[in-house]
Amino acid sequence: MEVILAENSGFCFGVKQAINLAEKQAEVNRGKRIFTCGPLIHNSMVTGQLKDKGVQIISSLSECSEGDVVIVRSHGEPKAFYDLADEKKVTLVDATCPFVKKIHHLVKDAYEEGKRVVIIGDKDHPEVIGVNGWCENTATIVNSKEDASEILGENIFIVCQTTITKSLLDDILSVLDKNGVNYEIKNTICSATTDRQKSCLMVAKDCDCMVIVGDKKSSNTQKLEEISKEVCKNTFFVENTSDLPLKSLKKYCKIGVAAGASTPEFAIKEVIATMSEITLDNEMLTMADFMDDIDKSLRLPRVGEIVNGTIHQVTEKEIIVNMGCKKDGIIPKDEVTLEGEQKLSDLFKEGDEIQAKVIKTDDGDGGILLSKKKLEINEHWKEIEDALENKTVITVKVQRAVNGGVIASYKEVSGFIPLSQLSDKFVESADEFMGKELDVRVTRVDQRRGRTVFSHKAILAEEKAKALEEIWNSIHVDDIVEGTVMRFTDYGAFVDLGGIDGLLHISEISWGKLKNPGEVLEIGQKVQVKILSMNAEKGKISLGLKQTRPEPWSVINENYQVGQVVTGKVVQIKEYGAFVELEPGLDGLVHISEVAHKRLTSIADELELGQEVSAKILEIDEERKRISLSIKATVEPPVVEEEPAAEEEEVKAEEE
């Protein structure tokens, strides 16, 4: 008898975490009352062991008191449970499965956004009851196509019980799609559940009978029984060795075993050990027994096994391999990597030793189907694992888009690149990456499950960091460099220096006073700026624009002389005079007496802010940095008519 254990059988991560927390509480809180509200997991053997350690089961928080320790089971609880625990001053130890906790957050956010929550699962399952409690128990719960047909409307948000089957999810979504329902779906089926179900199905297809090990109340274990029965009618559901139908099992040669997420390892081992001890006691050995031994020595290789053999024949379509057993191995042309116009006969000939991987134990013609490509994949996996370990770069080709990212291939191995890892910028659609080759880092490898994750963003980040380092090394304080004005703020402008932004503070833009940088700069403008300071650790650079031009007072004698007539703009008006800007950072004062040839009571009668005026320089005081100007000196004084003499007035009067 051959016993095969399906992969991923037994405790999942969430269950292990819950049990570990419970056992730890039993140790550190000795003397205190410790409870779980309902069974911690659906397995009476495990909960029985916890009870022996002091962890009791209660049905509600009303049974505990202030100071008691209550462990939140892996299935999770509604929000009201936590609120009541606060009121009762109970110490909560949260052992909720992380995947279930994520569903709580998703449902809470969706409910607060006004979405209608739909949960796919069993309405009586504690996990579903807990999830519903995070949307104030308003969710619609569906568990069949018939339930799904009742769902209509808009703004629907769907989550799944972690232990449902993918086929149930697909069935319900097909009904919604057919009815034109507008929905948003978050596939929250636990990946461990999916892997466990796939492994169970694979083993069930290849065995004479199946034994499902777990508690009869466990939802995920019940699902394994359903899946197994679809392909293997000889399926037995047992909780422990006492349930094993030993007499029935004796007639089967190949028995598969699968176990639910809440089944402890010791229970699985006991079942397998008991089945392995089945013998034909007190029976005489017959020739058939010897024939069985001979057959075992010449056993056929299993799927996935790597075999060695000698090439018996090479044709245009396949390679026939003698593996030393009663069946020949067949390697089809499609399972060999050929380049260009190469033929099988170019690479292989009769008598050559060859190694390949079994992909099917019966090709339909009595042969065992082999593959060279699948064997090469093992090498490709090794290369990927080396890239992860040594942090080297590999090149992949993007093949197709999937939910949340893309599938990219490295030789014969396919991996996943999340949308967030395709670029160092936000990616809304992966369409632009289809068919492209990308350099990536390997961030995760699980060859057993056929999973690997790549990141192109990591490469871009490294390239950007390298480019930035080169820029930092190429510039220094007091350098004059060219940059591009990128954006304005109230306190200045940010200038791109070719990959690094520097701050051009408003006080460093002009020698004059500015209210905002837009007075002298434009977005996209190229400017020559001086590096005033650098802080590589904080990634900050301070720039100056005015420093690229002479300070006006430093060259005052080169540009201005007493008696010179200049043009400027009125920038400030005081009671005693007006200030005229000759250039940024250089103002001159026109005293009120120098504004006009007439007496003024208010300068505003003659001048206004922003007005362009011409004025004559009366004095330049370099020490005090003052310039005195005169506007009236640039215009001719008005002509005043003389009054007639007194005698002339008298004569004129007499004549009249």
Disulfide bonds with the S-S distance in Angstrom:
none
